[in-house]
Amino acid sequence: MKNKTIVSETFSRSNKHYFLDFKAAENNSNYIQITRSDQQADGSYVRNRVIVFEEDFYFLIQAFSSLFQSAAYHKEQNKTTKDLFHEKQQERERGIKSWDPEFRPREKLFNHGVSAMEDAELLAILIHSGTPNETAVDLSARILESVDGELSKLGALSHKDLCRFSGMGLAKSSSVIAAMELGKRAFAKEMMLKRIKIATGVYVAN
């Protein structure tokens, strides 16, 4: 019985091709086969393979997890866990959580309603968090300043436009775009209903 490929993925870049195969061996055990195939000038290929058996999957994942974690903190290798904890604590103390509860966007919205909210505060609730050097409110104010404070222009920004701002990623920009689209649809529906009422003589302008 030939080894069976259960799932396969292929990636290519220039003359290099990568194949990731999840396979079942004849003894019913599973393994991952990683193949790199380099195309030569004469049209031939040179292939190299690495095989990881099922009993080693855990160690492979653990090794990658440790590697990525080390890479994320490679600039802070001389810092202890306690140092990193205190740095994060200081960031929180400088952020919105350090503000008087009455001025925090969420609490302000809950206690005073939407009419008491500035545009930047409402936008800050959508994007949820800022950066270590900038609160969500400051980041929101910077985004609004880029569109001259006009919400119609904010609604026209794409993921790419929003992600140009430090602290904005796919998740945050998606929240903003989704909220703006809901607003557009609600306004469009309201206008359509008004036109219908006017056409039928039901609507009377104030």
N, C-alpha and C positions, 0 to 999 in steps of 0.2 A: 504494500500500500504506500503510495507516494504521500509525502507530507502535504497537508492541505492548507492553503492560504485562506484565513477567515476574513481578515480586513487588510487592505493595502492602501498606502498613501504614497504619492510621488511628487517630488519637488525638483525643479531644475533652475540652474543659474549659469548662464554662459554655456561652457562645454562640460559642466559638472551636473550629474543627475543623482538624486538621492531617492532611495526606495525604503520605506518602512513597512515591513510585513509582520502581521500577527498571525502565527501559524500554529497548527496542531500537528504534533509528531505522531509517528505510528503507534507509540505506546500511550497515546491519548494525553500526553502532557503538552502544555502550550509553551511557546517561546516567541521572542521578538527577534527578527533579523533586520539589521540596518545595513544597507548596501550603498556604497558610493561608486559611481561609474564615471570615469573620466574619458572623454573622447579624445583620441590622439590625432595628430596631424594627418596620418594616413587613413583615417576613418575607423580605425579599430578602437576598442575600449579596454581600459584597465579597470578591473573591479576589485574592491576591498570590502570585506564583510565583517560585521560584529554580531555575535549571537548572544542574547541574554535569555536564560531559561527561567521558567515560571517561578522556581523557588528563589530566584535572585531578584524578582521584580521589586520586592519591598526595599532591598538594599539600593537598587538603582534609583528609585524614587527618593529615598532618604538622602542619597548622595547628591542628587540634583537640587533637592530642597536646601541642603546645607551649603552647596555651592552658590546658589542664587542669593541666599541670605548673607553669605560672606561678601558677595559682590556688591550687594545693596549698601553694606556698611564698610566697604573697603577703605573709605576715607576716615573712618572712625575706629580703626583697629586698635589704637592705643587707649580708647575709652572703655571704661567698665560699664556693665549693665546699670549700675547705680548712677553713673554719669549721664547715660542716655535717658534714664527715668527722670532725673532732675531737669534735663533740658526740655523734655516733653511737658513736664509740670510747669516750667516757666513759660512755655508757649501758650499753655491753657490760661495761665494767669494774665498774659498780655492780650488774650483774645476776648471774644464776646462774653465768655463765661465770667470774666473779671468785672463786667459791667454791672451796674445796679440792675436788679431784675426788672424794674419798671421800664428800662430802656432797651432791654433785649428784644429783638424783633418778634419772636414767637410769643413771649409773655405780653408784649405791647399789643399784639394783634388780639390775643385772647382777652385781655383786660379792657381794651379801648375800642376794638373793632377796626375794620379796614379803613374807615374814613380818617383815622388818626395816623395812618402809615404813610411814610414817604415811599416813593418808587424804589429807591435803593434798598429800603428795608424789606419790601415785598419780594424783590428780586433775590435778596440775601436768603430769605426763607427757602426759595426754590433751589439755590445752589448749595445751601446747607453749610458749607465751610469755606474758609479762605485758605491762606497759606501761613507758614510760620511768621512771615513778615507783614501780613495784611489780613485784616478781618474780612468776613464775607460781605459786610456792609461796605467796606472800603473798595473791595474788588467789584462789587455791584455798581458803586458810584463811578468807578473808572470805566466800566463797560458802558454805562449810560452816557457818560461824558463823551465817549467816542461816537455816539449817535446823536449828539447835541440834546440829549434828554428826551428825544422823540420816540415814543413807544412803537410807533408805526415802523420806524427804521430798525428798532430792536427786533421786531417780528420778522424782518427780512433777512436777518443774519443767519448764516448757515453754520453747520458744525465746524467747518474750517475757520470761519470768521471768529467764532467764539473761542475756539481752542488756541487762537493766537495769544490770548490773555493768559499769563502765568497763573496757574491755579485752576484753570478750566480744562476739563477733559471731556471724554465722550459722554459719560453719565450726566455730568452737570449741564453740558450744552443740550443734551437730549431733554432734560427737564424743562429748560427754558423754552426750547423750540416747541415742545408739546403744550406747555401752558399758553404760549402765544397763539398757537394754532386753535386751541379751544376758545380763546377769546375772539379770534377772527370768526370762527364758526357761529358762536353765540351772537355776535354782532350781525353777521350776515342773515341769520335766521330771524332776528328781531326786525331788521330792515325789510325782509321779505313779508313778514306778517303785517307790517305797517302799510306796505304797498297794496297788499290784498285788502286791508280794511279801508284804505283810501279809495281804491277802485270800486269797492262795494258800498261806499258811503257810510261805513260803520265808524271809521276813525275820525275824530275831531281834534285838531291840533289845539294845544293850550295857548 
